[in-house]
């Protein structure tokens, strides 16, 4: 049986429950299509995520590592294409730290491409009527940091790694005083589960499908 790790983030700011963390908790222990999934909730702490990821990868030796995070303002699930080696935080993390133009890994590559089959994943999402696309920017905050670290770990292991970005949950949107894009938590759970199963079982090169943007 293959092994996949799915990470999400814990509470932050006014969000008592982070949808990505809720999905990581809910998916933990799932076994389907020959894949056993371990969920891991990470703190929104730039100083903590590297050691936690490294320990979990050493312990489980997974075939797949998918990090997830929430991005406000997006209305669809996104398979991220590229992680960049920079931290440029618009807001502090839970430890009050805000990095500006600092490397995630000193001396590391400028960027890593996701090694998940992102086009196959995006197609599977759309086939399931899940709003989805391939994104070319993961930002410069914790999501990009964990994405880069996951790919850095994968660069020396037989492991696929990448980032799935999700919108706010519909419950969060319902509580907002102004309209915000969202999806149901159940839909996003299905998207993350689908990404994990496809990433573990997809063989060969990714599908050759259009997924770019003009700008």
URPEZI-V183407 format. One record per helix or strand. SS is the DSSP state (~ for helix, > for strand). FROM is the first residue (numbers start at 1). LEN is the number of residues. If there is no record, write none. Layout:
# URPEZI-V183407
{{SS/FROM/LEN} {SS/FROM/LEN}}
This chain:
# URPEZI-V183407
{{>/2/8} {>/12/1} {>/15/1} {~/19/9} {>/31/2} {>/35/8} {~/49/12} {>/64/7} {>/77/4} {>/82/3} {>/87/1} {>/102/1} {>/111/3} {~/118/10} {>/132/4} {~/142/13} {>/160/7} {>/168/2} {~/170/6} {>/182/2} {~/185/17}}
